[in-house]
Amino acid sequence: MSVGLSNLTDNYYFNYVNQQRKSAEANNSVGFNGVLAAKAAENTAKTEQSFKEMWQARFPGAYYHVMDGTKISQGSWNRNDFPVDKFFQNDTDDSVLNWTPTGAEPAAASSQVQSRWNSTLGQKSIIVPPALEGKMKNDPELAKRVMANVENFITVYSATSVRPGRICSWLISLDENGEIEKYRVTGGGGNISGPTEAEMRQFEAEQAVKRKRRARYMQILEESALERSEKQARWNQ
């Protein structure tokens, strides 16, 4: 039995429409699943704590500043008159990064320096570069690693360099990779009226020991960072 041209055309059209419908349904299914996966990932991200949340949950009342602390020279950072107290305020802006000393450095025992240091005792503050802040927002695991590194530093330093019963303030500056690039730990209230000669000798001796410990600890941090980088490089090969 012969088949007319119109029937062939109708069958071809029917098959074509049916194929297009199946293709559209498949695409819609993939698209829908993709939306679901994206939504699930978004919900998971929302349940993860940000680095700021982890920092302030671990140390309630701690300050958090997003700015590039690497711009502060080590020489300025180490001075007794460096405005360390600015980082223990919520309204600090980037102008503090451009601080430069004027005149001779005041003695650590001076009333001006002691007053500034005493105003921060018992508090913690951290400086996070914008580049690192962006990385950690997109990588919760990185945020966890940075937090663990910072907390470990505080724990180890407290155990090795701080006398029992001493009240300290902590100012930590991170680099864009999450490593500690600078820090200041100020302990005790000092003697605002001025120490005796014997107390000054003891103070200087203690500071010398602390500097050696800090140098050793920073060396350990650098070696650990280098080891992690080498492992990462091997994994990427």
KEVEXTI-631109 format. One line per field, with one value per residue (C-alpha): residue number from 1; x, y, z. Coordinates in nm, 3 decimals. Layout:
! KEVEXTI-631109
num c(NUM  ...)
x c(X  ...)
y c(Y  ...)
z c(Z  ...)
***
This chain:
! KEVEXTI-631109
num c(1  2  3  4  5  6  7  8  9  10  11  12  13  14  15  16  17  18  19  20  21  22  23  24  25  26  27  28  29  30  31  32  33  34  35  36  37  38  39  40  41  42  43  44  45  46  47  48  49  50  51  52  53  54  55  56  57  58  59  60  61  62  63  64  65  66  67  68  69  70  71  72  73  74  75  76  77  78  79  80  81  82  83  84  85  86  87  88  89  90  91  92  93  94  95  96  97  98  99  100  101  102  103  104  105  106  107  108  109  110  111  112  113  114  115  116  117  118  119  120  121  122  123  124  125  126  127  128  129  130  131  132  133  134  135  136  137  138  139  140  141  142  143  144  145  146  147  148  149  150  151  152  153  154  155  156  157  158  159  160  161  162  163  164  165  166  167  168  169  170  171  172  173  174  175  176  177  178  179  180  181  182  183  184  185  186  187  188  189  190  191  192  193  194  195  196  197  198  199  200  201  202  203  204  205  206  207  208  209  210  211  212  213  214  215  216  217  218  219  220  221  222  223  224  225  226  227  228  229  230  231  232  233  234  235  236  237)
x c(0.000  0.137  0.165  0.077  0.324  0.105  0.123  0.503  0.514  0.283  0.491  0.814  0.665  0.533  0.870  1.050  0.818  0.845  1.226  1.227  0.992  1.213  1.522  1.356  1.246  1.601  1.745  1.490  1.576  1.947  1.877  1.651  1.907  2.172  1.959  1.904  2.279  2.359  2.092  2.230  2.582  2.451  2.269  2.582  2.789  2.537  2.578  2.957  3.094  3.295  3.647  3.518  3.244  3.493  3.736  3.476  3.307  3.640  3.739  3.423  3.464  3.771  3.821  3.828  3.971  3.976  4.276  4.623  4.844  5.144  5.168  5.292  5.669  5.821  6.017  5.702  5.515  5.782  5.806  5.678  5.476  5.306  4.929  4.846  4.535  4.375  4.326  4.124  3.846  3.566  3.593  3.959  4.021  4.307  4.479  4.645  4.840  5.028  5.146  5.505  5.701  5.794  6.086  6.270  6.108  5.969  6.079  5.856  5.815  5.698  5.351  5.240  5.334  5.211  4.874  4.829  4.928  4.718  4.408  4.426  4.508  4.296  4.178  4.248  4.247  4.326  4.403  4.287  4.390  4.098  4.248  4.246  3.897  3.770  3.946  3.804  3.448  3.471  3.665  3.532  3.806  4.072  3.899  3.911  4.282  4.366  4.166  4.341  4.681  4.600  4.459  4.762  4.994  4.816  4.820  5.188  5.300  5.098  5.259  5.617  5.646  5.387  5.438  5.151  4.889  5.004  4.722  4.802  4.666  4.710  4.736  4.789  4.836  4.785  4.919  4.705  4.779  4.655  4.997  5.091  5.319  5.341  5.216  5.235  5.175  5.162  5.156  5.077  5.009  5.365  5.476  5.355  5.560  5.881  6.074  6.384  6.722  6.704  6.352  6.470  6.756  6.510  6.270  6.541  6.653  6.297  6.252  6.572  6.444  6.107  6.268  6.461  6.146  5.952  6.226  6.228  5.850  5.838  6.105  5.886  5.587  5.791  5.922  5.568  5.437  5.720  5.649  5.279  5.364  5.596  5.330  5.070  5.309  5.364  4.989  4.931  5.184)
y c(0.000  0.330  0.618  0.969  1.258  1.434  1.135  1.127  1.496  1.457  1.170  1.365  1.668  1.457  1.289  1.623  1.784  1.480  1.491  1.862  1.809  1.533  1.749  2.043  1.821  1.689  2.040  2.160  1.868  1.948  2.316  2.244  2.013  2.278  2.533  2.289  2.221  2.593  2.653  2.374  2.514  2.858  2.722  2.534  2.851  3.037  2.785  2.829  3.089  3.371  3.437  3.745  3.541  3.273  3.533  3.718  3.398  3.266  3.604  3.798  4.172  4.134  4.399  4.322  4.556  4.498  4.699  4.629  4.623  4.523  4.891  4.971  4.946  4.716  5.010  5.214  4.911  4.840  5.194  5.269  5.562  5.368  5.438  5.079  5.192  5.300  4.934  4.878  5.105  5.027  5.352  5.322  5.405  5.352  5.676  5.489  5.287  5.602  5.689  5.809  5.898  6.254  6.316  6.078  5.758  5.788  5.540  5.239  5.346  5.699  5.793  5.863  5.515  5.336  5.512  5.406  5.046  5.018  5.129  4.813  4.551  4.237  4.308  4.155  4.303  4.162  4.328  4.142  4.258  4.305  4.041  3.781  3.882  3.812  3.475  3.358  3.459  3.226  2.953  2.859  2.598  2.867  3.076  2.779  2.722  3.088  3.090  2.774  2.930  3.252  3.069  2.839  3.140  3.302  2.974  2.901  3.259  3.275  2.953  3.044  3.421  3.550  3.527  3.365  3.617  3.874  4.059  4.112  4.289  4.131  4.308  4.074  4.169  3.905  3.900  3.819  3.446  3.437  3.418  3.635  3.904  4.130  4.128  4.324  4.174  4.422  4.280  4.411  4.765  4.879  5.140  5.481  5.669  5.518  5.200  5.174  5.106  4.742  4.710  4.862  4.607  4.326  4.471  4.489  4.133  4.007  4.192  4.038  3.689  3.766  3.895  3.569  3.366  3.576  3.537  3.160  3.137  3.345  3.117  2.815  2.986  3.062  2.706  2.568  2.801  2.696  2.328  2.377  2.559  2.279  2.016  2.215  2.245  1.866  1.802  2.034  1.854)
z c(0.000  -0.097  0.146  0.041  0.065  0.318  0.556  0.530  0.603  0.901  1.042  0.994  1.165  1.454  1.508  1.491  1.748  1.976  1.964  2.039  2.333  2.479  2.431  2.605  2.894  2.932  2.926  3.176  3.401  3.385  3.437  3.730  3.888  3.835  4.014  4.299  4.327  4.327  4.590  4.808  4.780  4.871  5.174  5.282  5.252  5.463  5.744  5.748  5.986  5.831  5.963  6.145  6.311  6.418  6.550  6.755  6.873  7.002  7.149  7.238  7.201  6.977  6.709  6.336  6.072  5.697  5.577  5.443  5.752  5.538  5.443  5.794  5.805  6.065  6.205  6.269  6.400  6.664  6.803  7.152  7.021  6.742  6.781  6.868  7.054  6.724  6.636  6.951  6.824  6.579  6.383  6.281  5.912  5.668  5.769  6.055  5.796  5.697  6.048  6.063  6.378  6.464  6.695  6.921  7.035  7.390  7.655  7.716  8.079  7.992  8.111  7.753  7.632  7.943  7.925  7.563  7.631  7.945  7.755  7.541  7.805  7.792  7.437  7.097  6.747  6.405  6.070  5.759  5.408  5.166  4.933  5.210  5.321  4.968  4.952  5.284  5.193  4.893  5.074  5.421  5.461  5.417  5.683  5.921  5.855  5.913  6.236  6.358  6.278  6.466  6.766  6.776  6.770  7.065  7.260  7.199  7.261  7.584  7.707  7.616  7.642  7.891  8.265  8.460  8.565  8.310  8.127  7.760  7.456  7.113  6.780  6.483  6.119  5.848  5.493  5.188  5.229  5.588  5.751  6.051  5.910  6.219  6.575  6.900  7.243  7.530  7.881  8.227  8.337  8.384  8.627  8.511  8.772  8.638  8.726  8.937  8.777  8.887  8.742  8.414  8.391  8.456  8.199  7.932  8.008  7.975  7.649  7.509  7.593  7.439  7.120  7.086  7.143  6.894  6.634  6.686  6.664  6.348  6.202  6.282  6.118  5.805  5.785  5.826  5.555  5.320  5.388  5.315  4.991  4.880  4.956  4.764  4.470  4.469  4.483  4.189  3.971)
***
